Amino acid sequence: MLLKPLKDQSGTHTPSWASRIWSLIAIIGCGTYVFFQISEDIFIWSTCTLFLSTILLNIGWISLAKLSKGKEPGVLFDSISEEEK
């Protein structure tokens, strides 16, 4: 369920729920880590958070894409599948 690619209203395949959850974890986790461990200065915090989260997001998304390869796509919203019927 989490690894299925999702299909939106136009039929485009969008990232899976696992990728969406990973985005939140990576950004919030990096932001918290940088703020408390590295610097409380807003400029340094934003720069380091952007840099670290970009690296983590790419690694996670590549891994999740390999895990979800070949899975049948799901629908993003239930109303999309109702319109197709």
C-alpha positions as CSV (number, residue, x, y, z in Angstrom):
1,M,0.0,0.0,0.0
2,L,2.7,2.5,1.0
3,L,5.0,1.7,-1.9
4,K,2.4,1.8,-4.7
5,P,2.8,4.7,-7.2
6,L,-0.2,6.9,-7.2
7,K,-2.3,8.0,-10.1
8,D,-3.8,11.5,-10.0
9,Q,-6.8,12.9,-11.8
10,S,-5.0,13.4,-15.1
11,G,-3.5,9.9,-15.0
12,T,0.0,11.0,-14.1
13,H,1.9,8.7,-11.8
14,T,2.9,10.6,-8.7
15,P,5.1,9.6,-5.7
16,S,3.9,6.9,-3.3
17,W,2.7,7.5,0.2
18,A,6.1,6.2,1.5
19,S,7.9,8.9,-0.5
20,R,5.5,11.6,0.9
21,I,6.1,10.4,4.5
22,W,9.9,10.2,3.8
23,S,9.8,13.8,2.7
24,L,8.3,15.0,6.0
25,I,10.6,12.8,8.1
26,A,13.7,14.0,6.3
27,I,12.9,17.7,6.3
28,I,11.6,17.8,9.9
29,G,14.4,15.6,11.1
30,C,17.2,17.5,9.4
31,G,15.7,20.8,10.6
32,T,15.5,19.7,14.2
33,Y,19.0,18.1,14.2
34,V,20.6,21.2,12.6
35,F,18.8,23.6,15.0
36,F,19.7,21.8,18.2
37,Q,23.1,20.3,17.3
38,I,24.8,22.7,14.8
39,S,23.5,26.2,15.0
40,E,20.6,28.3,16.2
41,D,21.4,31.0,13.6
42,I,18.5,31.1,11.1
43,F,20.8,31.5,8.0
44,I,23.1,28.7,8.9
45,W,20.1,26.6,10.0
46,S,18.2,27.1,6.7
47,T,21.4,26.4,4.6
48,C,22.4,23.3,6.4
49,T,18.8,22.0,6.5
50,L,18.4,22.5,2.8
51,F,21.7,20.8,2.0
52,L,21.2,17.8,4.3
53,S,17.6,17.2,3.5
54,T,18.3,17.3,-0.3
55,I,20.9,14.6,0.1
56,L,18.6,12.4,2.3
57,L,15.5,13.0,0.1
58,N,17.4,11.8,-3.0
59,I,18.8,8.7,-1.3
60,G,15.3,7.9,0.1
61,W,13.5,8.5,-3.1
62,I,15.9,6.4,-5.2
63,S,15.6,3.5,-2.7
64,L,11.8,3.8,-2.6
65,A,11.6,3.9,-6.4
66,K,13.5,0.7,-6.6
67,L,11.3,-1.0,-4.0
68,S,8.1,0.1,-5.8
69,K,9.2,-0.8,-9.3
70,G,6.7,-3.1,-10.9
71,K,3.9,-2.5,-8.5
72,E,0.4,-1.7,-9.7
73,P,-0.4,2.0,-9.3
74,G,-3.1,3.0,-6.8
75,V,-5.3,6.2,-6.9
76,L,-4.4,9.4,-5.1
77,F,-8.0,10.0,-4.0
78,D,-11.0,7.7,-3.9
79,S,-13.1,10.1,-6.0
80,I,-10.7,9.5,-9.0
81,S,-11.5,5.8,-9.1
82,E,-15.3,6.6,-8.8
83,E,-15.1,8.9,-11.9
84,E,-13.5,6.1,-14.0
85,K,-16.4,3.7,-13.3
